[in-house]
């Protein structure tokens, strides 16, 4: 919740001037937010996911994005869960059936690909 302890964005990840900040009231980032509208208006079709928790918030957001037609990539080394096995199982679920609702990579490969 905005204003609560731990809410603030760390300086290294602070948004640039004019970048939106979305308060996320549910587990997924699309729940009761304008995220989809913001992405559609900007012509964004591909989403790179990072964050915590891999097995809950990140997974839910990825599934919601996939249901809405977005192509999703989760950076495995940029996510975490309260328990390592939960993280590992969430990654395994994404990779099953050839990536049924997205793909998984790591930050080094991602940076190399976009450089």
C-alpha positions as MATLAB code, in Angstrom:
seq = 'XXXXXXXXXXXXXXXXXXXXXXXXXXXXXXXXXXXXXXXXXXXXXXXXXXXXXXXXXXXXXXXXXXXXXXXXXXXXXXXXXXXXXXXXXXXXXXXXXXXXXXXXXXXXXXXXXXX';
ca = [
       0.000    0.000    0.000;
       1.282    3.431   -0.902;
       2.787    5.114    2.144;
       3.250    1.894    4.125;
       6.702    0.762    5.289;
       8.557   -0.937    2.444;
       6.403    0.630   -0.279;
       8.974    3.069   -1.649;
      10.850    2.192   -4.810;
      14.597    1.879   -4.240;
      16.593    4.714   -5.849;
      18.312    2.384   -8.348;
      14.925    1.418   -9.795;
      13.148    4.755   -9.460;
      10.983    5.645  -12.451;
      12.132    8.326  -14.837;
      10.173   11.565  -14.975;
       6.821   10.871  -16.574;
       6.912    7.094  -16.096;
       3.735    5.802  -14.452;
       3.605    4.072  -11.091;
       0.799    1.551  -10.698;
      -0.490    0.642   -7.246;
      -1.288   -3.079   -7.386;
      -4.131   -4.018   -5.014;
      -4.240   -7.731   -5.904;
      -1.828  -10.563   -6.585;
      -1.613   -9.851  -10.312;
      -0.658   -6.516  -11.832;
      -3.719   -6.417  -14.098;
      -6.266   -6.793  -11.277;
      -8.121   -3.494  -10.725;
      -5.404   -1.426  -12.453;
      -5.011    0.439  -15.746;
      -1.953   -1.616  -16.730;
      -3.512   -3.241  -19.782;
      -4.816    0.100  -21.064;
      -1.418    1.725  -20.542;
       0.351   -1.068  -22.430;
      -2.163   -1.098  -25.293;
      -1.987    2.686  -25.742;
       1.804    2.406  -26.026;
       1.627   -0.489  -28.501;
       3.411   -2.854  -26.122;
       2.907   -6.548  -26.872;
       5.889   -8.078  -25.043;
       6.385   -8.064  -21.288;
       9.545   -8.907  -19.339;
       8.682   -9.980  -15.809;
      10.822   -9.695  -12.687;
      10.061   -9.339   -8.999;
       8.721  -11.126   -5.990;
       7.131  -13.494   -5.368;
       7.806  -15.803   -8.309;
       5.129  -18.274   -7.285;
       2.392  -15.770   -6.504;
       2.519  -12.176   -7.783;
       4.883  -12.704  -10.719;
       3.177  -15.952  -11.781;
      -0.287  -14.404  -11.525;
       0.759  -11.378  -13.550;
       2.315  -13.600  -16.219;
      -0.816  -15.736  -16.502;
      -3.059  -12.651  -16.659;
      -0.846  -11.096  -19.337;
      -0.865  -14.282  -21.388;
      -4.663  -14.475  -21.153;
      -4.773  -10.939  -22.552;
      -2.566  -11.842  -25.533;
       0.781  -10.469  -24.368;
       4.004  -12.365  -25.044;
       5.784  -12.898  -21.722;
       9.375  -13.515  -20.692;
      10.279  -14.133  -17.059;
      13.885  -13.471  -16.004;
      14.522  -16.303  -13.572;
      17.473  -14.702  -11.790;
      15.519  -11.476  -11.249;
      12.717  -13.150   -9.284;
      12.469  -14.715   -5.872;
      10.091  -16.489   -3.532;
       9.900  -17.019    0.211;
      11.053  -20.588   -0.375;
      13.513  -21.693   -3.083;
      11.425  -24.739   -3.957;
       8.382  -22.503   -4.585;
      10.494  -20.426   -6.995;
      11.814  -23.541   -8.743;
       8.342  -25.062   -9.098;
       6.922  -21.811  -10.487;
       9.684  -21.733  -13.114;
       9.034  -25.388  -13.961;
       5.324  -24.653  -14.452;
       6.139  -21.908  -16.966;
       8.493  -24.155  -18.934;
       6.034  -27.067  -19.135;
       4.355  -27.868  -22.450;
       6.834  -25.721  -24.359;
       6.075  -22.571  -22.414;
       2.301  -22.692  -22.303;
       1.987  -19.150  -20.929;
       5.409  -17.650  -21.476;
       9.141  -18.186  -21.632;
      11.973  -18.187  -19.097;
      15.489  -16.820  -19.473;
      18.053  -15.044  -17.335;
      19.235  -11.449  -17.211;
      22.596  -12.073  -18.885;
      20.997  -13.666  -21.951;
      18.329  -10.960  -22.048;
      20.864   -8.128  -21.919;
      22.969   -9.834  -24.589;
      19.916  -10.191  -26.834;
      18.883   -6.538  -26.602;
      22.387   -5.043  -26.728;
];
